Amino acid sequence: NGQRKYVPPPDWMDPLLCKGSEVFVGKIPRDCFEDKIVQIGIVYELRLMMDFSGTNRGYGFLMYTTPNDAKRA
């Protein structure tokens, strides 16, 4: 068990993240990975939970750059 993580580049100049910017995402297709998920809004970080076979476990956590983006998701 583990996770795949998508994070912004090291030189990312972002505002401080606010409480309420992270959302739980469920029912993710098992063959879907970060390249498809990060296309939804401006994502600061994605943690996609994985199983031993290398497929995702169907859920993850998305942290958006603002609470408003998180609410719209």
N, CA, C and O atoms as CSV, one atom per row, in Angstrom:
chain,resi,resn,atom,element,x,y,z
A,1,ASN,N,N,0.842,-1.186,0.000
A,1,ASN,CA,C,0.000,0.000,0.000
A,1,ASN,C,C,0.878,1.238,0.000
A,1,ASN,O,O,1.960,1.250,0.588
A,2,GLY,N,N,0.407,2.259,-0.655
A,2,GLY,CA,C,1.179,3.486,-0.713
A,2,GLY,C,C,0.387,4.587,-1.363
A,2,GLY,O,O,-0.841,4.545,-1.441
A,3,GLN,N,N,1.118,5.568,-1.825
A,3,GLN,CA,C,0.466,6.683,-2.493
A,3,GLN,C,C,1.372,7.258,-3.559
A,3,GLN,O,O,2.597,7.179,-3.475
A,4,ARG,N,N,0.744,7.834,-4.555
A,4,ARG,CA,C,1.460,8.609,-5.571
A,4,ARG,C,C,1.164,10.053,-5.253
A,4,ARG,O,O,0.045,10.406,-4.880
A,5,LYS,N,N,2.173,10.884,-5.402
A,5,LYS,CA,C,2.010,12.280,-5.046
A,5,LYS,C,C,2.335,13.173,-6.226
A,5,LYS,O,O,3.360,13.002,-6.886
A,6,TYR,N,N,1.465,14.116,-6.485
A,6,TYR,CA,C,1.693,15.162,-7.484
A,6,TYR,C,C,1.874,16.451,-6.693
A,6,TYR,O,O,1.011,16.823,-5.898
A,7,VAL,N,N,2.978,17.122,-6.906
A,7,VAL,CA,C,3.234,18.394,-6.229
A,7,VAL,C,C,3.696,19.415,-7.263
A,7,VAL,O,O,4.157,19.039,-8.341
A,8,PRO,N,N,3.577,20.692,-6.948
A,8,PRO,CA,C,4.021,21.709,-7.905
A,8,PRO,C,C,5.538,21.707,-8.043
A,8,PRO,O,O,6.231,21.144,-7.195
A,9,PRO,N,N,6.065,22.325,-9.095
A,9,PRO,CA,C,7.515,22.402,-9.274
A,9,PRO,C,C,8.176,23.137,-8.106
A,9,PRO,O,O,7.524,23.938,-7.437
A,10,PRO,N,N,9.465,22.874,-7.854
A,10,PRO,CA,C,10.156,23.510,-6.724
A,10,PRO,C,C,10.158,25.043,-6.771
A,10,PRO,O,O,10.197,25.691,-5.725
A,11,ASP,N,N,10.116,25.616,-7.954
A,11,ASP,CA,C,10.153,27.076,-8.059
A,11,ASP,C,C,8.763,27.725,-8.069
A,11,ASP,O,O,8.637,28.909,-8.381
A,12,TRP,N,N,7.722,26.958,-7.729
A,12,TRP,CA,C,6.345,27.451,-7.715
A,12,TRP,C,C,6.240,28.605,-6.717
A,12,TRP,O,O,6.619,28.465,-5.554
A,13,MET,N,N,5.734,29.720,-7.171
A,13,MET,CA,C,5.519,30.882,-6.307
A,13,MET,C,C,4.022,30.970,-6.035
A,13,MET,O,O,3.272,31.531,-6.834
A,14,ASP,N,N,3.598,30.422,-4.922
A,14,ASP,CA,C,2.174,30.354,-4.630
A,14,ASP,C,C,1.819,31.142,-3.375
A,14,ASP,O,O,2.680,31.435,-2.546
A,15,PRO,N,N,0.546,31.479,-3.250
A,15,PRO,CA,C,0.101,32.100,-2.001
A,15,PRO,C,C,0.057,31.038,-0.905
A,15,PRO,O,O,0.069,29.841,-1.194
A,16,LEU,N,N,0.007,31.473,0.340
A,16,LEU,CA,C,-0.129,30.519,1.436
A,16,LEU,C,C,-1.457,29.790,1.295
A,16,LEU,O,O,-2.481,30.402,0.989
A,17,LEU,N,N,-1.436,28.494,1.516
A,17,LEU,CA,C,-2.661,27.715,1.390
A,17,LEU,C,C,-3.531,27.932,2.618
A,17,LEU,O,O,-3.028,28.037,3.736
A,18,CYS,N,N,-4.828,27.997,2.405
A,18,CYS,CA,C,-5.778,28.254,3.480
A,18,CYS,C,C,-6.483,26.973,3.888
A,18,CYS,O,O,-6.569,26.015,3.119
A,19,LYS,N,N,-6.985,26.977,5.109
A,19,LYS,CA,C,-7.810,25.873,5.582
A,19,LYS,C,C,-9.029,25.760,4.669
A,19,LYS,O,O,-9.600,26.774,4.265
A,20,GLY,N,N,-9.423,24.547,4.349
A,20,GLY,CA,C,-10.561,24.344,3.464
A,20,GLY,C,C,-10.179,24.166,2.009
A,20,GLY,O,O,-11.046,24.122,1.136
A,21,SER,N,N,-8.875,24.062,1.742
A,21,SER,CA,C,-8.411,23.905,0.359
A,21,SER,C,C,-8.288,22.451,-0.066
A,21,SER,O,O,-8.047,22.173,-1.241
A,22,GLU,N,N,-8.449,21.510,0.872
A,22,GLU,CA,C,-8.270,20.090,0.554
A,22,GLU,C,C,-9.616,19.382,0.515
A,22,GLU,O,O,-10.476,19.613,1.365
A,23,VAL,N,N,-9.790,18.518,-0.478
A,23,VAL,CA,C,-11.020,17.741,-0.604
A,23,VAL,C,C,-10.688,16.265,-0.802
A,23,VAL,O,O,-9.656,15.911,-1.371
A,24,PHE,N,N,-11.587,15.421,-0.320
A,24,PHE,CA,C,-11.510,13.984,-0.549
A,24,PHE,C,C,-12.172,13.704,-1.885
A,24,PHE,O,O,-13.231,14.256,-2.184
A,25,VAL,N,N,-11.553,12.848,-2.691
A,25,VAL,CA,C,-12.130,12.460,-3.979
A,25,VAL,C,C,-12.266,10.945,-3.987
A,25,VAL,O,O,-11.283,10.227,-3.805
A,26,GLY,N,N,-13.475,10.463,-4.195
A,26,GLY,CA,C,-13.733,9.033,-4.231
A,26,GLY,C,C,-14.245,8.598,-5.591
A,26,GLY,O,O,-14.487,9.415,-6.479
A,27,LYS,N,N,-14.402,7.303,-5.728
A,27,LYS,CA,C,-14.910,6.694,-6.963
A,27,LYS,C,C,-14.048,7.036,-8.177
A,27,LYS,O,O,-14.561,7.211,-9.282
A,28,ILE,N,N,-12.738,7.129,-7.965
A,28,ILE,CA,C,-11.811,7.372,-9.071
A,28,ILE,C,C,-11.627,6.053,-9.814
A,28,ILE,O,O,-11.349,5.038,-9.176
A,29,PRO,N,N,-11.772,6.029,-11.134
A,29,PRO,CA,C,-11.532,4.786,-11.875
A,29,PRO,C,C,-10.129,4.244,-11.575
A,29,PRO,O,O,-9.173,5.012,-11.468
A,30,ARG,N,N,-10.014,2.934,-11.442
A,30,ARG,CA,C,-8.751,2.298,-11.040
A,30,ARG,C,C,-7.609,2.538,-12.019
A,30,ARG,O,O,-6.443,2.453,-11.633
A,31,ASP,N,N,-7.918,2.834,-13.266
A,31,ASP,CA,C,-6.862,3.064,-14.255
A,31,ASP,C,C,-6.600,4.555,-14.484
A,31,ASP,O,O,-5.955,4.924,-15.466
A,32,CYS,N,N,-7.088,5.403,-13.598
A,32,CYS,CA,C,-6.917,6.850,-13.713
A,32,CYS,C,C,-5.764,7.299,-12.814
A,32,CYS,O,O,-5.656,6.872,-11.665
A,33,PHE,N,N,-4.910,8.163,-13.352
A,33,PHE,CA,C,-3.762,8.639,-12.584
A,33,PHE,C,C,-3.711,10.157,-12.595
A,33,PHE,O,O,-4.598,10.809,-13.146
A,34,GLU,N,N,-2.666,10.725,-11.983
A,34,GLU,CA,C,-2.606,12.170,-11.779
A,34,GLU,C,C,-2.675,12.997,-13.051
A,34,GLU,O,O,-3.152,14.131,-13.016
A,35,ASP,N,N,-2.213,12.464,-14.166
A,35,ASP,CA,C,-2.257,13.245,-15.410
A,35,ASP,C,C,-3.683,13.623,-15.803
A,35,ASP,O,O,-3.886,14.663,-16.429
A,36,LYS,N,N,-4.662,12.813,-15.454
A,36,LYS,CA,C,-6.068,13.131,-15.750
A,36,LYS,C,C,-6.707,13.944,-14.632
A,36,LYS,O,O,-7.497,14.851,-14.891
A,37,ILE,N,N,-6.367,13.619,-13.397
A,37,ILE,CA,C,-7.022,14.253,-12.255
A,37,ILE,C,C,-6.629,15.717,-12.104
A,37,ILE,O,O,-7.480,16.541,-11.767
A,38,VAL,N,N,-5.377,16.063,-12.342
A,38,VAL,CA,C,-4.932,17.446,-12.121
A,38,VAL,C,C,-5.472,18.417,-13.166
A,38,VAL,O,O,-5.240,19.622,-13.063
A,39,GLN,N,N,-6.176,17.922,-14.155
A,39,GLN,CA,C,-6.790,18.802,-15.149
A,39,GLN,C,C,-8.041,19.481,-14.604
A,39,GLN,O,O,-8.617,20.344,-15.266
A,40,ILE,N,N,-8.460,19.102,-13.412
A,40,ILE,CA,C,-9.687,19.632,-12.817
A,40,ILE,C,C,-9.323,20.764,-11.860
A,40,ILE,O,O,-9.008,20.500,-10.699
A,41,GLY,N,N,-9.357,22.002,-12.309
A,41,GLY,CA,C,-9.015,23.144,-11.465
A,41,GLY,C,C,-7.513,23.317,-11.308
A,41,GLY,O,O,-6.727,22.603,-11.931
A,42,ILE,N,N,-7.117,24.279,-10.462
A,42,ILE,CA,C,-5.701,24.527,-10.208
A,42,ILE,C,C,-5.306,23.745,-8.961
A,42,ILE,O,O,-5.630,24.141,-7.841
A,43,VAL,N,N,-4.611,22.643,-9.162
A,43,VAL,CA,C,-4.264,21.720,-8.082
A,43,VAL,C,C,-2.881,22.046,-7.542
A,43,VAL,O,O,-1.919,22.177,-8.299
A,44,TYR,N,N,-2.794,22.176,-6.219
A,44,TYR,CA,C,-1.502,22.378,-5.568
A,44,TYR,C,C,-0.853,21.031,-5.263
A,44,TYR,O,O,0.345,20.851,-5.482
A,45,GLU,N,N,-1.647,20.082,-4.756
A,45,GLU,CA,C,-1.101,18.770,-4.404
A,45,GLU,C,C,-2.180,17.707,-4.562
A,45,GLU,O,O,-3.354,17.957,-4.290
A,46,LEU,N,N,-1.778,16.534,-5.000
A,46,LEU,CA,C,-2.662,15.376,-5.102
A,46,LEU,C,C,-1.984,14.203,-4.423
A,46,LEU,O,O,-0.815,13.917,-4.681
A,47,ARG,N,N,-2.720,13.526,-3.554
A,47,ARG,CA,C,-2.252,12.272,-2.970
A,47,ARG,C,C,-3.222,11.186,-3.417
A,47,ARG,O,O,-4.373,11.151,-2.981
A,48,LEU,N,N,-2.754,10.310,-4.281
A,48,LEU,CA,C,-3.574,9.244,-4.849
A,48,LEU,C,C,-3.180,7.934,-4.178
A,48,LEU,O,O,-2.038,7.491,-4.307
A,49,MET,N,N,-4.109,7.312,-3.465
A,49,MET,CA,C,-3.814,6.092,-2.727
A,49,MET,C,C,-3.697,4.905,-3.685
A,49,MET,O,O,-4.533,4.723,-4.570
A,50,MET,N,N,-2.647,4.103,-3.495
A,50,MET,CA,C,-2.324,3.005,-4.405
A,50,MET,C,C,-2.337,1.669,-3.674
A,50,MET,O,O,-2.136,1.616,-2.460
A,51,ASP,N,N,-2.579,0.574,-4.425
A,51,ASP,CA,C,-2.455,-0.761,-3.844
A,51,ASP,C,C,-1.171,-1.419,-4.349
A,51,ASP,O,O,-0.444,-0.836,-5.153
A,52,PHE,N,N,-0.897,-2.631,-3.876
A,52,PHE,CA,C,0.354,-3.307,-4.209
A,52,PHE,C,C,0.494,-3.632,-5.692
A,52,PHE,O,O,1.613,-3.776,-6.184
A,53,SER,N,N,-0.614,-3.748,-6.408
A,53,SER,CA,C,-0.545,-4.100,-7.829
A,53,SER,C,C,-0.208,-2.899,-8.721
A,53,SER,O,O,0.025,-3.065,-9.919
A,54,GLY,N,N,-0.181,-1.690,-8.144
A,54,GLY,CA,C,0.152,-0.505,-8.931
A,54,GLY,C,C,-1.054,0.260,-9.442
A,54,GLY,O,O,-0.898,1.271,-10.127
A,55,THR,N,N,-2.255,-0.204,-9.121
A,55,THR,CA,C,-3.453,0.550,-9.499
A,55,THR,C,C,-3.883,1.406,-8.313
A,55,THR,O,O,-3.545,1.115,-7.165
A,56,ASN,N,N,-4.630,2.463,-8.608
A,56,ASN,CA,C,-5.069,3.297,-7.491
A,56,ASN,C,C,-6.198,2.600,-6.742
A,56,ASN,O,O,-6.869,1.722,-7.284
A,57,ARG,N,N,-6.395,2.997,-5.509
A,57,ARG,CA,C,-7.394,2.360,-4.649
A,57,ARG,C,C,-8.776,2.991,-4.791
A,57,ARG,O,O,-9.697,2.648,-4.051
A,58,GLY,N,N,-8.918,3.909,-5.739
A,58,GLY,CA,C,-10.226,4.498,-5.997
A,58,GLY,C,C,-10.507,5.780,-5.239
A,58,GLY,O,O,-11.613,6.315,-5.303
A,59,TYR,N,N,-9.497,6.278,-4.512
A,59,TYR,CA,C,-9.707,7.535,-3.803
A,59,TYR,C,C,-8.391,8.282,-3.615
A,59,TYR,O,O,-7.307,7.722,-3.778
A,60,GLY,N,N,-8.515,9.545,-3.273
A,60,GLY,CA,C,-7.336,10.365,-3.041
A,60,GLY,C,C,-7.734,11.686,-2.403
A,60,GLY,O,O,-8.899,11.906,-2.071
A,61,PHE,N,N,-6.767,12.547,-2.239
A,61,PHE,CA,C,-6.973,13.846,-1.619
A,61,PHE,C,C,-6.364,14.913,-2.513
A,61,PHE,O,O,-5.196,14.825,-2.893
A,62,LEU,N,N,-7.152,15.914,-2.846
A,62,LEU,CA,C,-6.714,17.025,-3.693
A,62,LEU,C,C,-6.630,18.289,-2.860
A,62,LEU,O,O,-7.569,18.627,-2.139
A,63,MET,N,N,-5.511,18.988,-2.956
A,63,MET,CA,C,-5.388,20.286,-2.314
A,63,MET,C,C,-5.322,21.337,-3.415
A,63,MET,O,O,-4.393,21.363,-4.222
A,64,TYR,N,N,-6.322,22.192,-3.423
A,64,TYR,CA,C,-6.390,23.268,-4.406
A,64,TYR,C,C,-5.671,24.503,-3.877
A,64,TYR,O,O,-5.352,24.580,-2.691
A,65,THR,N,N,-5.421,25.459,-4.747
A,65,THR,CA,C,-4.708,26.667,-4.341
A,65,THR,C,C,-5.578,27.600,-3.509
A,65,THR,O,O,-5.053,28.429,-2.766
A,66,THR,N,N,-6.896,27.479,-3.620
A,66,THR,CA,C,-7.798,28.322,-2.819
A,66,THR,C,C,-8.991,27.499,-2.338
A,66,THR,O,O,-9.353,26.508,-2.972
A,67,PRO,N,N,-9.605,27.899,-1.227
A,67,PRO,CA,C,-10.823,27.219,-0.773
A,67,PRO,C,C,-11.956,27.314,-1.793
A,67,PRO,O,O,-12.767,26.393,-1.888
A,68,ASN,N,N,-12.029,28.403,-2.554
A,68,ASN,CA,C,-13.081,28.536,-3.573
A,68,ASN,C,C,-12.948,27.467,-4.644
A,68,ASN,O,O,-13.952,26.897,-5.072
A,69,ASP,N,N,-11.719,27.181,-5.088
A,69,ASP,CA,C,-11.514,26.111,-6.068
A,69,ASP,C,C,-11.939,24.770,-5.485
A,69,ASP,O,O,-12.526,23.945,-6.185
A,70,ALA,N,N,-11.649,24.550,-4.212
A,70,ALA,CA,C,-12.035,23.297,-3.552
A,70,ALA,C,C,-13.556,23.170,-3.496
A,70,ALA,O,O,-14.091,22.084,-3.719
A,71,LYS,N,N,-14.248,24.249,-3.204
A,71,LYS,CA,C,-15.714,24.218,-3.151
A,71,LYS,C,C,-16.315,23.918,-4.514
A,71,LYS,O,O,-17.296,23.181,-4.615
A,72,ARG,N,N,-15.729,24.486,-5.563
A,72,ARG,CA,C,-16.244,24.255,-6.916
A,72,ARG,C,C,-16.021,22.816,-7.361
A,72,ARG,O,O,-16.772,22.300,-8.189
A,73,ALA,N,N,-15.007,22.173,-6.827
A,73,ALA,CA,C,-14.721,20.786,-7.205
A,73,ALA,C,C,-15.822,19.898,-6.687
A,73,ALA,O,O,-15.784,18.684,-6.891
